[in-house]
Amino acid sequence: MDRTLSSGSRWWALLAIVWGTLGVGAVTIGSGAMAQPAGGVAHGAGRAAPRGGGGSPRTRAASGRAVPSRSDTVVTIGRRELGRPVPSGFVGLSLEYPFVSTYAGADPRAVNPVLVKLIQNLEPGQAPVLRIGGDSTDGTWFPVRGLVAPRGVSYSLSPGSLALLRALAVATRARLILGINLKSGSSKVSVAEARGLLAGVGRSRIEAFEIGNEPEYYAARRNSVSIGVAPPRPPGYDFQAYSREFSRLRRLLAPIALAGPATGSLSWLTHLPQFLAAQRTLAQVTFHRYPLSRCVTDPRSPHYPTVANLLSPFASRGLMDGAGRYVAIAHRHRIVFRVDELNSVTCQGKPGVSDTFASALWALDALFEMARVGVDAVNIHMWPRAEPNQLFTFRQLHGRWVGSVRPEYYGLLMFTQAAPPGSRLLQVRATGTGQIRQWATLAPDGRVRLVLINDSLTHARTVRVQPPARSGYGMLERLQAPSAYTTGSVTFAGRSFGTQSSTGTLAGPVRSILLAPALSGYEVRLPAASAALVIIAPAHRARVLPHGCTVVSGLERRVELADAVEDPFRRVELMLSRRLGIPLELHRIAVGDGDAGKAAAAPLPHCL
């Protein structure tokens, strides 16, 4: 909302901008007006020093005097672009068949709008891919006359459940990857299920059928414990046996796109070249990843679920160790490589680990690692029986849906903003004593986006960022919470979903920090267990941005027309803009309703 400032406030804001422009200050941008220079960023963190040059080193820095940098890490962003562009629809969700209604509601005519918005947040303006399956893939069937329910089946597809799947796909503009029961061992059961899904959901909404789920365990005893029967496959069942079954179904289901092998085993991926040679019409290679497991009981194991282990490089950057070559093999065959089941802790999650803010920092780092090795898409898996792994939960209050958003979702949200579709990773190098993680992207809009992650549970870090040559101003947004162990009170750019949300959108004023360019770069302080997103605009010739452009996302500003500027204050602003090469909207004070003829009333899109 626009807010008209008093004359004194407007001149103070202008002075704050001058400080920032000279490389002396960082200006916090809140709900419609610029505040005093904010702490947390050097080159002007704190108040101006009194006359005579006294005061602390911090206040001397704010007054523009040169002080030694206290950065413990220097991050240098290079110009070299790495790997493939981040594809559209990179982040999706994975749900279990019996629990789609838990999230979407039971009525296909009224799909939960909060769920729809939360899905769309992760892929704004894109068509997401939702995966339906997981453990329930081999426990689901479609009843038809003449077929008997296989052993181990616990969920039957119905016209109502199929209508709900279709309604969810339509509401989110999504395509679905749908699991097909392979464990039953009956081709008739598998084909009947596929045909039922085609008829009920519609071919246009189906991305692929995924054949089976983690077949490497079909001969294992763990598959028989819950249903009280012998394992569905004999000892010795291996990848070659799975491939033969897959081939049989491929012929029966042609020409429908298929996905597989739906495995979490790296050893099974070693057979991928032979699998692709035998399955020439395969549409997607699917792989599952969890860094930690609740079933691991040895505290010395790196897989043992603790917050410290979740924040270790092993849990995020080690997720795809050894798998990169198979991503490349899939790409050589022009086949999508999708990690369609990903989360932090398998064996139903671990309270106090997978539901904490640490999971947000883990997810942010892990998604970048997926992009680095060339993964084409990722689906975050959740279901109510793995309560700590859920991204959000829902209930109805007075006839309206409300959702509770968990910390991990915030990490996905920051990744979405840091790596928009078409962006490419940039070479980035860190030196110094502070251990942080860093990722940089160059997006199609020309902006460089840098993510800094401090995974230390106890120590803050000070980072000096050296952007590519000829970079302009920057904007900093923080992802933070009281601690890595907290399960709530998470904010991204000062905003949150609160304890419950009826809209699925972040609420509250945007809290961003304007970083003015300086020869030494930008200096950023990272609190313990937090992350920061720095968006860096390219340097350009001094000019006023075209109408319809503003810096702060989500704020409604009025655009000042460049012609016929009579107000002296605005003439000074325009002079600064032209002379210093800073877009007018960077230091634009909200225009009041009395400025008729010189302002447009439309809300403005995100410009930075």
N, C-alpha and C positions, 0 to 999 in steps of 0.2 A: 504494500500500500504506500502511496506517496505521502510524504510528510514535509510540510513547509517549515524551514528552519528560520529562527530569528536572525536578524542581521549579524549580531555578534557571533552566533553559532556558525553562520556561513563563513565569516572571515576566519574563524578558528579552523574550520575544516579545510579552507584553502591553504592556511599556513601549514596544516598537517600534510597536505599534498606536496607543498614545496619541499618540506623535509624529506618526504619519501622520494621525490623526484631527484633530489641531490644525492641519493644513496645513503641518507642519514636515518631514515625512519621507515618503519613498517606500519601501515594503517589498517586497523581492523574495520571491516565493513560489516555492519549489522543490518538492522531492519529498516533500511531506507536512508540512512545517513551515515556519514563517516565519523568514526570515533577518534579519540586521541590515539597517538602511537601506542601499539600494544606490545606487551612483553612476549617472550618466547621466540623472538627473532632479533638477531643482532643488527648492526647498522641502524641503531636508533631504538632499542628496546628500553622503555622507561621514559622518564620525564626529562625535559631539558635541564642542563646544569645551571646553577646560579651564576651571575656575573663574577668574573674573576677566575673562572676556570676551576673552581673547587668541585667537590662532589666525588662520588665513587667512580670507579672505572666505567660502570654501566652508564651513569649520567654523563660522563665525558664522552662516551661513544654516542649518546643521544645528541649531544651538542655539536657533533660533527668532527670532533678531534680524533686524530688517528690513534688507535689503540691496537696492541697486538691481538691477533685472533686467538681465541681459546678453543678452536675447533679441535676435537680429537679425531675427526675423520674428514677427509676431503673426497667428495664424490665428483668425478669428472665425466660429463656426458659427451660421448663422441658423436661423430656424424655417420659412422658406418651402420648401415641397416642390416639386421640379422634375420635370417629365416624367412618364413612365409608370412603374409599379412594375417592378422587375426580375422577369422571368418565371421560373417554375420551369423547370429544365433549361436555364439560360442558357448554360452552358459544356459543350461536347461535343467529341468528337474526330473527325477525318477520316482515313481509312486508304485505301490503294490495294488493289484487288482481289487482285493476286498475293501480297500480303504480309500478309494477315490472319493466315495461319498462322504467320508469323514472330513475331507478338505473342501470338496465342491458342493456338498449338500446332496440330498437324495432326489431333488426335483430338477429334471433336465430343463424345465422352463424357467428356472431361477437359480442359475449357477452363482455360487458365492462370489460377489463382486470384489471382496477384499482379496481373495485368492487370485482372482484374475489380475488385479492391479499389482500384486506382489510378483507375479510371474512377468508381467509386462515391464516392471521396473528393471529387471535384469537384462532385458533385451528391448530397450525403447525403440519403437519404430521398426522392429524386426519381426520375423516369423519364428517363434521358438519351436524347438523339437522337444516333446515330452516323451519320456520312456515309461511304459506301464509294464511292470513285470517283477523282476527280482525273484525272491524266494517263492512268491506266489505263482510264478510262471508255470512251474511243474506241479502245482496244486490246483490248477484251474482247468475247467473244461467247458464245452458248449454241448448241453444235452440234445441229442437227436434220437428219433425213434430207431430202435434196433441196436443201439449202443448201450453198453453197461458202463457205469462210472468206474474208471480205473482205481486201483488201490492208491491211497494217498491223496486223492482229490478232496479238497475241503471247500471249494468255492465254485459255484456254477454261474456262468454268464447267463443273463436273461435279457429280454427286450428292454427292460428298464435300465439295466447297467450299461448296455450298449448305447442306448439313447443318451445316457449321462456322459459317456466317453465322447460321443460326437458333440454334444453341447459344450463340453469343456474345450474341445479343439476349436470349435467355432468362436466361442467367447474370447479365447486368447489368440486366435488366428494361428494356431499351432498345427503341426503335423505330428503324428504319433508313431513311435516305435513300440510295437505290441508283441509281448512274449507269447510263444507257442509251446504248449506242453510237449516235450520230447521224452521225458522220463517215463511216461506211461508205456512206451514201447509199442504203441499202436499207431500206425500211419493213419488209420481211419479216424481215430480220436483227434490227431493233429490237424488233419485236413478239414474235419467238421468244424473245429474251432476257428481255423483260418477263414473258412467260408462264412461262418456266422459273424465274425468281425468285419469282413468285407461288406456284408449286407447291412449290418447294423451301424457301422461307423462311416462307411463310404470310402471308396478307394482314394478319392482326392485328399482325404485327411490322413492317410496312412503313409508314413515315410518308409517303413520296412517291417517285416516280421522277424523277430529275433528268435532263433531256434534253440530252445532249452535255456537252462541257466546253470552255469558253473558245472558242466558235465564231468569235469575232472573228479568230482566227488560222487558220481553215480554208483561206483562200486564200493564206496566207503560205508562203514557201519553207521556214520553220523546221519545218513539219509534214512535209516530205518528206525531210529530210536523213537521219533515222534509219532510214527504211524504203526509201529508194532509189527512190521513185516520185514522180510529179507531185503537186502539192498536190491535196487531195480536192475542192476547190471552185474554180471559175474565178475570175479576177480580177473584182473588183466585187461579190463575195459580201458582203452587208451584213445589217443587222439585219432588214430587211423580208424577205429571203430566208430567214433563220433562222426568223422568225415563221411563214412559210408552211409550212416543214417541221414546225415545232412543232404547228401546227394540224392537219396531216395525221395526226400520231401521236396527238394528243389525241383525235381522232375514233375512231381504231383501238383506243385503250387505255381509253376511257371505261368505267366511271366512276372509274378509279384516279386518285388525287391526283397531280398533276405539279408539278415545281419547275423554275425556269429564271429568267433565261437563262444562269446559270452563267458569268457574265462577270467579268473583271477590268478591264473598260474602262468608265471613267466616261462616255465619249462614247456608248457603247451604251445606258447607262441613260437618256440623254436621250429615248430612244424608249419609255420605260416606259409613259407614259399610253396610247399607241396599242397597245402589247403587251397591257396589261391589258384594254383594250376588246375586243381580238380573242380573248383567252384568258380568258373569264369564269369558267371553272372552275379557274383556276390556284390552287394551294394556297400556294405559297411563292415569293417572289422571292429568288434566290440571287446573291450577289456575292462576289468574291474580293479580298483585300487583302494586300499585302506592302509594307513601307516601303522596303526595301533590296533590291538585286539584285547577285548575284555576276557577272552578265553586264555590269554597268556598269564600265567601266575608267577613267573619268575621276575622279581623286581629288577634283576640285572639285565634283562632283555631290553633292547631298544624298542621292542614292540609293546612293552608293558605300558598300560595307559596311565600316564601322569601328565600334568601340565608341562613340566620341564621337557619330557620326551616329545610332546606334541609341538613344542616350540623349537625342537632341535632341527638342524638342517636335514637329518636323516628322514624326518617325517614329511617334509615338503619337497626339498630338492632331491631327495633320494627315492621319491616315489616311482620315478620312471627309469631308475638305473637299470641298464641292460635292455630296456624296451625301445630305445630310440631307433635302433637299426630296423626294428619291425615296423615302426611308423614309416620309415623311409621305404621299406619294401612295399607297403600298402600304397604309398604315393606313386611309386614306379608303376604300379598296376592301375593307377588313377582311381583308387578306392579310398573312401573316407576312413580314417582311423578315429574312433570315438571311444573315450573312456565314459561309458554310459552308466557306471555305478561307482560313485566316489563319495566318501565321507571320512571322518577322522578316526572313528573307532568301530571296528566290526564286532560281532557277537553282541549286538543290540546296544552299543554305546556304553559310555561310562559316566554316571553322574559326577559332577565336579571336575570333569575333563572336557568331554565333547559338548557340554552345554555352557561352557565358560567363554569369556572374551578371548581367551587364547585360541579358540577355534576360529575366530574371525581373522586373527593374524595368520594362522596356519592356512586358512582357505585362500587368503590374498596371495601369499607366497606360492602356494601349490598351483593355483591357476596360472600364474606367470610361468612356472616351471613347465606346465603342460603346453603352454603356447610356445615356449622356447624349443621344446623337442619336436614341435610340429603337429601336436594333436589337433584335430580339426574341431572337436566339440567335446563338451563335458556335461554329464548329468549328475547332479547332486541327489543322492538317494536318501529317502526318509520314509518312515512309516511309524504308526503309533506304538507298535511293540518295541521299537528302538527309541524310546521316549527322549533320551538325552541327545540323539542325533537329529531331532526335528529342527527345521528352520523356523517353523511357526506352528501354532496351534490355533484352533477356532472354537467359538461357541456362539450361540444365539442369545442376545440380550434384548428383551422387549421386541422381539420380532426382527431384529437386525443382527447381521453378522459382525462380530468383532474378533480381531486376531491379536495374538501375542507373538511378537517377533523376537526370535532368539539372536544372540550375538553373532553366530556364524553368518547370518544373512547380511549383516553390515559389511563383512569382508567381501562377499560376492558383489555387493553394491559398489564398493570402492573400485574393485577390479573393472566392473562395467564402465565406470567413468574414466578409469585410467587407460583402458585399452579398447576404445571404440572400434567398431568394424572397419577393417581396412588399415588399421594402424600396424606399424612394424616395430619390433623391438630394436632399440639402439644399443650400440656398445657402450657400456658404462663401467667405470673403474673406481674402486674405493681404496684409499690408502690412509693409514693412521692406526691409532690404537683402539678406537671404538669399534666394536663388532656390530655392524648393522647389515641389513640386506637392502639391495637397491635394484630397481627395474626402471627402465626408461622406454618410452614409445614415441614415435612420430606419427601423428594422425593425419588423415587426409586434409584436415582443416589447417595444417601447417603448424599446429601447436605441439610443443614437446611436453610430455607428461612424465613426471618423475615420481615414483613411489619409494618412500623410505620406511623401513620397518625396523624398529628397535625391539628385538626379542628378549632383551635382558629383563629379568623380573625385578631388578633392584636399582639399576643405574640408568640415569638419563644420559643422552648423548648430544653433543653439539656438532653439527655437520655443516661444512662449507660446501656449497653446491657451485660447481663451475659449469655453466651451461654451454652449449655450442656457441661458436662465435656469432656475433651480431644478434644476440638474443635481446628481447625487450623486457618488459615488466613481467612479474610473475604473481600468481595467486596461490596461497597455501591454504589447504583444508585438512583438518585433523580427524583421524579415527581414534577414539580413545574411550576409556572406561576407568573407573576407580582402581582396578587392578586386573591382572590377567585371570584371576580366579573368580571374578564377579560374573553373575549370570544375568545382570541387568544394568541399567544406567549407561548404556552405550550411546555415544553420539558420533555423528559424521557431519563435519562442517557445522557443529553446534546444534544439529537437529537430530531428532529421534522419533521413533514410533510410539514412545511412551510405554506404559504398562499394557495398554491395549489400544488398538487402532480400528476405527470403523471405516477408514478410507484406504488403507494400504499405502499411504504417502507419508513421507517425513514431515514432521510438524515443528514449528518454532522458527525463530529468525536464523537466517544464514549467518554463520560466523566464519568469515574468510579473512585472510591477512594479505594485504597488498605488499609485494616485494619489489622494491625499486632496483633497477639494474645498477651494478657497481663493478669496477674493474676486478675486485676480488671475488665477485660472485655473490650469491645469497648465503646468508648464514641462518641455519634453522636448528632450533633446539627440539630434541625428541625426548619426551618423558619416557620413563621405563614402561615397557609393554604397550607401545602405541605405534601408530603409523601416520604418515603424512603424505598427502598428494600435492605436488607442486606443478602447476600448469604454467608453462612459459610461452609467452607470445613471441612470435618472430619479430626481429627488429624491422622497421620499415621507415619510409620517408615520412617526415612530419606531415600529418594530415588529420582531419577530423573524420571519425568513422561515419559511414553512411547511416541514415536514419534506420531505426529498428534494431539498435545494437546496445547492449548493456553488459556490464561486467558481472553482476551478481545474479546467479541463477535463482529463479523463483521470486524475485522482487519485481514489482511493477514500477517502472520509471517512465517519466515523460521525456520525449526527445526534444532537445533544444534545436531549433532550426538555425543554421549557420548564417543565414542572411538577416539583415535588418536587426542586428543585436544592439539594443539601445541601453540596456542596463549596464552600468559601469562594472559591476561585479562580474557579469557574464563576459564582458569584453576582456577583462583580465584573464578569465578562465580560457577564453578562446586564444588569447595571446600565448598563454603558457602551453596550450595544446599545440599550437603551430611551431612555437619556438623550441620547445623541449621534445617534441615528437611523441607526446603522450596523447592517446585518443581522448577526446573530450569527455566521453562517458566515464572514464576512469576517475575523474575528479568532479563529476557532475553532482551538484547538490540538487535534491529533489525539487522540481519546479512546481510552484503552487498553482491553484486554479486561476489565480489572477493573471497568469501569463498567457492569456488568450492570444492567439495569432502567432505565438512563437513556440508552441508546444503541441505535440500530437498526443492524443489521449490513450493510444493503444498500449497494452502491456508489451514488454520487449522480450525477445528470446535471449538465451544465453549467448554471450559474445566471446568470452574468453575461452 
